[in-house]
Amino acid sequence: MASAKKTSSYCALIVYIGSGSVSSCLAQFTSKNKPLIIASSQTQMPIEEPETGNMYVKRMISAIGKCLEELTKKSGVVPTKIYVSLGSPWFTGQTRIIHYAKKSPFTITAKLGDELIETDKARLVAELEEISDGETLDALDSTIIESKVNGYSVPSPLGLRGRELTMTVYVSIMPKNVSGEVRHAIEHYYRAQIGFFSEQIASYSASRSLTNKNSYLLLAVGDESSELSLVTNNVLKGNAHFPLGKFFLLRTLMSELKQNPIETISVLTLCRDGRAHKKVVSSVNKILEKIESDWKLGLANAIEMLSESFVLPSSIYMIATKDTAGWFVKMAEREEFGRTAKLAQNPEIVLLSEDHFSPFLDLAAGIDMDTNYQKYGEEFS
């Protein structure tokens, strides 16, 4: 719980570790201007079925090295801060309610808030380690998503006096040996203080700036999995994920069409743009119908899971990469949500595309944040 401070100019390395790719960029931050992306790089992990356990971790660590190696060749800028964003399945997140009360009024300070959060994080780690077969865990970020003083929600409790303080805090947990390997891989190229945070918190924070609703579902489609989060009255309440993402779509097409990654992406692009032969379109559509059925079942199960504990809103905001976003949006739009009586029959579905995020940052000359299909295919080969 940090007190407000003036932010000076600095350069940061931002690394995103997803389920099937690693992205990085060097960004210049100033107090007066939007962040400027100086250089960026991306490395895709192989598209074949992901390894489990240590082999999956090794693949991810290798991708970090390749990604940062490329970034160092593009820019010699030395960052003073490093932020690492973790996508599923690299972290486990929990929303915690921390309550503190005294008979007489007390002043809420940053020190008090930090002590309460650290105590609760230690308790959470101990609870999870008890059921984790001896695995040592690392509590990463802890983000305050709501504060209440004497039962009333406040933008910031610092400096206020009251008898009760309640904080809703989102905490991310990661196996300590994995977080150590990630640190070591990054420090081979860049050395600065490293801060971890979950993709879920990043998506939640961004969506609050981009939407005009207080309550909504946030559906993020990743490489290996999709994550459904619930925001109620601007507070992140819960999440559910299912292991079907972009790679599931591509792998199924590759298998059924008996084509390599480059050929499959080419066919998918031609069908999307209306330039493929009718027979090819027919074959692809039949495969996509099966993919759609499986993915929508995963989505329905995630909705069912959240609805067991919460009342669900009627708006869904989706985040997906540009290359396959259209397919997933159409699949979500065709889902018969009303059949489960857990969601409105025709919920509003809005794609939060790159165009929505562009007003919040500037790109240096030559930076293109779009997916490059040819490079995508070559990385998969």
Backbone hydrogen bonds, N-H to C=O, Kabsch-Sander energy under -0.5 kcal/mol:
donor,donor_aa,acceptor,acceptor_aa,energy
8,S,6,K,-0.6
10,Y,29,F,-2.4
12,A,27,A,-2.9
13,L,81,K,-2.6
14,I,12,A,-0.5
14,I,25,C,-2.7
15,V,13,L,-0.5
15,V,83,Y,-2.8
16,Y,23,S,-3.2
17,I,15,V,-0.5
17,I,85,S,-3.0
18,G,16,Y,-0.7
18,G,21,S,-2.8
22,V,43,T,-2.6
23,S,16,Y,-2.4
24,S,41,S,-2.6
25,C,14,I,-1.8
26,L,39,A,-2.3
27,A,12,A,-2.7
27,A,25,C,-0.5
28,Q,36,L,-2.8
29,F,10,Y,-3.4
29,F,27,A,-0.5
30,T,33,N,-0.6
36,L,28,Q,-2.3
37,I,35,P,-0.5
37,I,362,D,-3.0
38,I,26,L,-3.1
38,I,36,L,-0.7
39,A,26,L,-1.0
41,S,24,S,-2.4
43,T,22,V,-2.9
45,M,20,G,-2.9
55,M,52,T,-1.1
57,V,53,G,-1.8
58,K,54,N,-2.6
59,R,55,M,-2.0
60,M,56,Y,-1.9
61,I,57,V,-2.7
62,S,58,K,-2.4
63,A,59,R,-1.8
64,I,60,M,-1.9
65,G,61,I,-2.0
66,K,62,S,-2.2
67,C,63,A,-2.4
68,L,64,I,-2.6
69,E,65,G,-2.2
70,E,66,K,-1.9
71,L,67,C,-1.8
72,T,68,L,-2.4
73,K,69,E,-1.1
74,K,70,E,-1.0
74,K,71,L,-0.6
75,S,71,L,-1.6
80,T,11,C,-2.7
81,K,11,C,-1.2
82,I,193,Q,-1.9
83,Y,13,L,-3.0
84,V,195,G,-3.0
85,S,15,V,-3.2
85,S,83,Y,-0.5
86,L,84,V,-0.5
86,L,197,F,-2.2
87,G,17,I,-3.0
87,G,85,S,-0.5
90,W,87,G,-2.1
92,T,173,I,-2.7
94,Q,171,V,-2.3
96,R,94,Q,-0.6
96,R,169,V,-3.8
98,I,96,R,-0.6
98,I,167,M,-3.1
99,H,97,I,-0.5
100,Y,165,L,-2.7
102,K,163,R,-2.2
106,F,162,G,-2.4
108,I,160,L,-2.8
109,T,107,T,-0.6
113,G,109,T,-2.2
114,D,110,A,-2.7
115,E,111,K,-2.3
116,L,112,L,-2.3
117,I,113,G,-2.2
118,E,114,D,-2.8
119,T,115,E,-2.2
120,D,116,L,-1.9
121,K,117,I,-2.6
122,A,118,E,-2.2
123,R,119,T,-1.8
124,L,120,D,-2.5
125,V,121,K,-2.6
126,A,122,A,-2.1
127,E,123,R,-2.2
128,L,124,L,-2.4
129,E,125,V,-2.7
130,E,126,A,-1.4
131,I,127,E,-0.6
131,I,128,L,-0.9
132,S,129,E,-1.1
134,G,129,E,-0.7
135,E,132,S,-1.2
138,D,174,M,-2.9
140,L,138,D,-0.6
140,L,172,S,-3.1
143,T,170,Y,-2.7
144,I,142,S,-0.5
145,I,143,T,-0.6
145,I,168,T,-2.9
146,E,168,T,-1.2
147,S,154,V,-0.5
148,K,166,T,-2.7
149,V,152,Y,-2.5
150,N,164,E,-2.1
152,Y,149,V,-1.8
154,V,147,S,-2.5
159,G,108,I,-3.0
160,L,157,P,-2.1
162,G,106,F,-1.9
165,L,100,Y,-3.0
166,T,148,K,-2.6
167,M,98,I,-2.7
168,T,146,E,-2.9
169,V,96,R,-3.0
169,V,167,M,-0.7
170,Y,143,T,-3.0
171,V,94,Q,-2.9
171,V,169,V,-0.5
172,S,141,D,-1.9
173,I,92,T,-3.2
174,M,138,D,-2.1
176,K,136,T,-2.7
178,V,175,P,-0.5
179,S,175,P,-2.2
180,G,176,K,-2.1
181,E,177,N,-1.6
182,V,178,V,-2.3
183,R,179,S,-2.3
184,H,180,G,-2.3
185,A,181,E,-2.4
186,I,182,V,-2.1
187,E,183,R,-2.8
188,H,184,H,-0.8
189,Y,186,I,-2.0
190,Y,186,I,-2.8
192,A,190,Y,-0.5
193,Q,80,T,-0.6
195,G,82,I,-2.7
197,F,84,V,-2.4
199,E,86,L,-3.4
202,A,198,S,-1.9
203,S,199,E,-3.1
204,Y,200,Q,-2.4
205,S,201,I,-2.7
206,A,202,A,-2.4
207,S,203,S,-2.8
208,R,204,Y,-1.7
209,S,205,S,-0.9
209,S,206,A,-0.7
210,L,206,A,-1.0
211,T,207,S,-1.5
216,Y,231,V,-2.3
217,L,315,S,-2.9
218,L,229,S,-2.9
219,L,217,L,-0.5
219,L,317,Y,-3.1
220,A,218,L,-0.6
220,A,227,E,-2.8
221,V,219,L,-0.6
221,V,319,I,-2.9
222,G,220,A,-0.7
222,G,225,S,-2.7
226,S,242,F,-2.5
227,E,220,A,-2.8
228,L,240,A,-3.4
229,S,218,L,-2.7
229,S,227,E,-0.5
230,L,238,G,-2.8
231,V,216,Y,-2.8
231,V,229,S,-0.5
232,T,230,L,-0.5
232,T,235,V,-2.7
234,N,214,N,-3.4
235,V,232,T,-1.6
237,K,230,L,-2.7
237,K,235,V,-0.7
238,G,230,L,-1.0
240,A,228,L,-2.5
242,F,226,S,-2.2
244,L,242,F,-2.3
246,K,222,G,-2.8
247,F,223,D,-3.1
248,F,223,D,-0.6
249,L,245,G,-1.3
250,L,246,K,-2.1
251,R,247,F,-3.3
252,T,248,F,-2.0
253,L,249,L,-1.9
254,M,250,L,-2.6
255,S,251,R,-2.5
256,E,252,T,-2.5
257,L,253,L,-2.8
258,K,254,M,-1.1
259,Q,254,M,-1.5
264,T,260,N,-2.5
265,I,261,P,-2.6
266,S,262,I,-2.0
267,V,263,E,-2.5
268,L,264,T,-2.6
269,T,265,I,-2.3
270,L,266,S,-2.4
271,C,267,V,-2.5
272,R,268,L,-2.2
273,D,269,T,-2.1
274,G,271,C,-1.0
275,R,270,L,-2.9
276,A,270,L,-0.8
281,V,277,H,-2.6
282,S,278,K,-2.5
283,S,279,K,-2.2
284,V,280,V,-2.8
285,N,281,V,-2.6
286,K,282,S,-1.7
287,I,283,S,-1.7
288,L,284,V,-2.7
289,E,285,N,-1.9
290,K,286,K,-1.2
291,I,287,I,-2.2
292,E,288,L,-3.1
293,S,289,E,-2.0
294,D,290,K,-2.1
295,W,291,I,-2.7
296,K,292,E,-2.8
297,L,293,S,-1.5
298,G,294,D,-1.8
299,L,295,W,-2.2
300,A,296,K,-2.6
301,N,297,L,-2.2
302,A,298,G,-1.9
303,I,299,L,-2.4
304,E,300,A,-2.4
305,M,301,N,-2.2
306,L,302,A,-2.1
307,S,303,I,-2.4
308,E,304,E,-0.8
308,E,305,M,-0.6
309,S,306,L,-1.4
310,F,306,L,-1.8
312,L,310,F,-0.5
316,I,348,E,-3.6
317,Y,217,L,-3.1
318,M,350,V,-3.0
319,I,219,L,-2.6
324,T,321,T,-1.1
325,A,321,T,-1.4
326,G,322,K,-0.5
328,F,324,T,-1.7
329,V,325,A,-2.5
330,K,326,G,-2.1
331,M,327,W,-2.1
332,A,328,F,-2.4
333,E,329,V,-2.4
334,R,330,K,-1.5
335,E,331,M,-0.5
335,E,332,A,-1.0
337,F,335,E,-1.6
337,F,345,Q,-0.6
338,G,345,Q,-0.5
339,R,336,E,-1.4
340,T,337,F,-1.4
341,A,338,G,-1.0
342,K,337,F,-0.6
343,L,337,F,-0.6
348,E,314,S,-2.1
350,V,316,I,-2.7
350,V,348,E,-0.5
352,L,318,M,-3.5
352,L,350,V,-0.6
353,S,351,L,-1.2
356,H,353,S,-1.1
357,F,353,S,-0.9
358,S,354,E,-1.6
360,F,357,F,-2.0
361,L,358,S,-1.5
362,D,35,P,-2.9
364,A,37,I,-2.4
367,I,364,A,-1.9
368,D,366,G,-0.5
373,Y,371,T,-0.7
376,Y,372,N,-2.5
377,G,373,Y,-2.3
378,E,374,Q,-2.3
379,E,375,K,-2.5
380,F,376,Y,-1.3
381,S,377,G,-1.2
